[in-house]
Amino acid sequence: MVDHDVAAMPTGSPDRVADTLAYPISPDYVKSWTPVRALCELIANALDEDPLARVSWAGGVLTIADDGPGIPEEGLVLGHSTKAGNQIGQFGEGKKLAALVLARSPEIGQVRCETVGYGFTPTVERRHLLNGLVPSRSAQGTEMLVYHLYRIGRTKGTVFTVACTGVLAEEAIGRFRALSEPGYRPPSVPGSCVLDGPVGRVWIGGVLVNIQPDLLASYDLPLDAKGLQNRDRTVIEAGALRTAVRAMLATSEDPRIIARFATHVLAGGTLREPEQFFSTVEARPRAAWRSWARHHLPAQTFYTTSGNETAALDLIDNGYTEVKASGLPLHLQRAFMDLLGVEVARTGTISATGTRPPG
């Protein structure tokens, strides 16, 4: 837990609270959201407003600052958003839910937002709706999200400051490639395959959406895919992920990507559906696969399918090498071997080049 009295907050605190704004939202709303998830929401919103937004942690405080237009009156209304209909965040909930989660969390100290013309601190308090006009089951009122607002002279941008541990801040910042990788640029269509680091990470425009550890690589989808996320930015529609990943792999000539998938499959490894791309590889990448095979497979190489076991034994007796892709379905085995230029064993003799002689 962060010590509220010890964590340093920025100077320029308000002289007095000008007003309060109570949202009839229970602190139990979005129970699945963690403090890190809420911090990521604030960071993502800042980057949406300003690609050069600054995020840093020092002295027990995470600071998220952008030079965007600020949060107008309309931005305090649940459901209002200036984002396009195909973008995540179009329902105007992100900042409000993040404020609620941070205000209720014992791991978080004071939260403050300062934007154009005013600032606010979100808290969870017991309130009576409409000064008690609405009957309550409890004399103490109902817990809800409350903004304490005050006037300031800021004319540009928005700054959130959150008292939290460095561990929480580091985890949140680490989910954004733009913050953790110098020189990062969002990928163009269809996206980029990332081999460095842990596998299974799925980003959209450099923002981590989720982790699927049974993937063989990680993938960064272009920003256009934002509209295919769920409200919480934690899931991308399965068909969209499959289409994007297969397009990335089928158009790649990167020898590192070819080596990653070729060695995995030749060792009997399986692949999840999004990475089963072998039948869609384009002409230039196909040539790159053949080049890899010439440098890494024996010249006299074949594979076996059902019904040609006798031919396979004959080839082995003549010094040929059998390769397998037993982790793939049969139709993908054929597509994979075709990419490598490896022929199926047949009755008769295959030449030393790996192809059957004419006639």
N, C-alpha and C positions, 0 to 999 in steps of 0.2 A: 504494500500500500504506500502511496506517496504521502509524505507529510505535508499537509496543506500549508503549514506555517514556515516550513523550511524551503520548499520549492520556490525559486525566484521567479517572480512574474515581472513583465515589462513595466517601465515607468509610465507616468501619464494616466494613472487611475482616475476614474471619474470622481468629482467632488460629491455628487449625490445621484441617486437613482431618480430618473425623470418619470418613469412609468414602468408598469409591468404588463406582460402579455402572457396569458395562461392558455395553453393548448389542452383541450380535453382528450389527451392521449395518455393511456396508462403506461407506467414505467415497465410493465411486463410485455409491452408490444415488441415485436421482432426479438423474441427471446434468444434466437439462434445467433444474433449479432454479438460479437466479442468487441472489446475495446480496440483491438487491432483492426477489426473490420470497419469500425466507425472512423478510426484515424485514416484508413485507406480511402474512405468515402470523401473526407475533407480534402485529402491530397488530390484525389481524382478530379474533384470539382475545381480545385485551384488550377490544375493543369488544363482542364477544359476551357477555363476562362483566359489562361495565359500560359502558353507552352514553356515560357521561361520562369515559371513560378519557382520560388525558393523554399526549400524545406530543410530545416536543420534542427538539431537537438543540442542544447547546452544548459548547464546549470539546473537540470531537472525539468526543463521546459522544451517541448516540441513547438517550433514556430513554422507556420504554413502561410506564406505570403504571396499574393499575386497582384498584378497591376491591371486587373480587369475593371469593369465599370462599377463594381460594388453591388450590394444587395439592396434593391429598392423596396418600397413598401409592398409591392406585389410579390416580391420574393419571400415575404413572411407568410404568405397565404398557402396553405396546403393544397397542392395540385397545380399551382402556378409555376410555369417554367418557360424560359425563352429558347429551350433546346428544340431541335427539329424532331418531328414525329418518329424518325427512324433511329434516334439516339437514346441510349440508356439515360435515365435521369429526367425523361420528359414529363414525369408526374410530379416533379417538384417536391419530392420527399427526402432526398438524400441528406442534405444538411440538417434538416429537422430531426430525422431519425438518428443521425450521428450524434447530434447534440443530446438527444434523449439517452442514448446508450452511454455516452461519456459521463453525463450527469448522474446516472444511476450506479456507475461502476465504482466499487471501493478501491480499485487499482488506479483511479484517476483523481488528480487534484482539481484545482480550479481551471475552468475552461472560460476563455474570453474571446469574443469576436469583435473586431473593430473594422468598420467599413465606412463608406462615404457618408459623412454626416452624423453617424451615431455608432454606438457599440452596444453589446449585450453580453450578459453572462447567463447561461442556461443552468437551471437547477431543477431538482424534483422536490415538490412541496405538496403539502396537503392544503387543498383549497375547497371552498364552497362555491359552486357554480352560481353566477348571477347573485352574489351576496346572499345566498341562502334561499333564493326564490325556488330553486329546484330541491325537493325533499331529499334528504340523505339518510342512509342507514347508520351512519356513524356521526357522532358529535364532532369528531375531528376532521371531517371532510374527506375528500378523495385525493389520493396522490396523482399528480399530473406534472407535465413539463411546463415550466414557467421561465420566460425570458425577463430579466431585469435590464431595462434599456436606459441609456444615458446619451447625452449630446457630446460630440467631439468635432474637431475641425478638419478631419481627414477629407481630402478632395479626390483621392484616387485609390483604387484597389481595396483589397480585403486582407486582414491578418487574423488568423486564429492562433491562439497560444493555449497549449494544453500541458498542464503539469503531469508528468508521467515518468516512468523509469526509462533508462536508455535501452533496455531490452525490448520494451514495447515499441519504442520509436524506431529502433533498428529493424525490427520485424516488419513494421509498416512501410518504411522507406524501401526496404529490400524487395518489395513486391512491384516496384516501378523501375523498369529498365532505364528510363530517362534519368533517374536519380542515382542509380548504382553503376551505370556503364557510361563513362565519358564518351561524348560524341555519338550517342545513340540517336538513330533516326527511325521513325515508324516505317515499317516495310510497305512496299507497294504490293499490288495484287500479283500473285495470290498469297504472298506472305513469305516468311523465312523459316527455314529449319535450323534449329540451334542444337549443336552437338556438345557444347561446353557446359559443364555443371551437371546437376542432377537432371535425370530424364523425366518426361511426363508433364512438364510445366506448359500451360497454355495461356498465352498472353493475347490481348487485343490492343494493338498500338502500344505495346510495351507495358500494359497494365495486367498483372496476373489475374486470371479469371478462376482457374482451378488447377489441380494437379491430378494427373492420371498416370500413376507410376508404372503401369504395365505397357506404356508406349515405349518405343525404342529411342526416341529423340524428344526434343521440346519444340514448340511451334509458336511463332508470333504472327497472329493474323492481322490484316490491315485494319485501319480505323473504320472502314466501311462496314465491318462486321459488328459494330457496336449494337446495331438494332436487333441482333440475333441473341443478345444476352437476356437473362431474366432480370427482374427489377433489382435484385441484390448484387448484380455483377459477379455471380458465382458459378453460373452455368451457361454454356453456349449450346444452342440447338444442335443435336447430334448430326443431322444431315449436313448442316453448314460446316461443322468441323470436319466431317469426312470429305466433303468436296474440296475444302481448302487444303487439307493436309495432302490429299492425293495429287492435287494440282502442283503443290510445292515440290513434291518428290518426283513426279513424272516429268517435270521440266528442268530438273537440276542436273548439271554436269559436274558438280563438285565431287572430286574423287574421294573426299572424306565421307560424304554421305553414301556414295556407292559402296565404299569399303565397309561402313557400319552395317548396312543392310545385307550385303552379299555374304560377309563372314558370318553374320548372325543366322541367316537362312541356311547356309551350307553346313552349319553346325547343328542343324535340326531345330532351330528356334521357331517359335510361332510369332505371329503378328496379329495385333488387333485390327478390326475391320478398317478404321481410318487409314492404316498404313499398308493396306493390301492394294498397291498401286501398279503392279508390274504389267498388267495388260493395257495400261493407258500411257506408257512412256513414249515420248515423242522422238523424232528421228535423230536429232543431234545428241540428246542424252543417251539414246540407244547405242550410238557409236562409242560414247564414253564408257558404257557398261562393257562392250566388247573389248575395248582397250584394256580395261581393268582385268578382264578374264585372261587375255593373252599374257599379261604380266604376272598373274597370280595362280593360274591353274595349269596343270600339266598339259602338254600339247595333245596327248592321246586321252581324251576325256569323254565320258558318255554318262547318261543316266538311264534308269530302267523304269518302264511302266508295266502294268499288268499285261501278261501274255507274251512278253519278250524276255523272260528269264533265261531261256536257253542261249539266246544270242548274247546276253550279258555275260554268261559264264565263258563263252567262246572268246569274247573280247578280253576278259580278265586273263585268260590263258595266254593271250597274245600280247600281254604287257600294258593293256589299257587301264585307265584309272576311272572308277565309278564315283560320281558325286551325287549327293542326295539333297533333297529339300523336304524331308519327311514332316516338317512342322506345318507345311502349307497344304491347303486343299488341292486336289488333283489338277483342276484347271489353272490354278496359280503356279503349280510346279512347272507346268508346260510353259507358261508365260515367262517365268523366271529363267528357266533354262534357255529359252529363246533369246532373252536379253543377253545372256552370257555367250551365246553362240554354241551351246553344248547340245549335241544331237542325242536323240533317243536310240538305244540299242535296237538293231534290227537284224534279221537273219542275213548272213553274209558278212563281209569284211568292211570295216570303216578304215579309211586311209589314215596315215600318220598325221594328217592335218586336221583330223576330227570330222571329215566329211566323207560321204560315200562316193566312190568313183563313178563316173558316168556309165550308164547301162547296167 
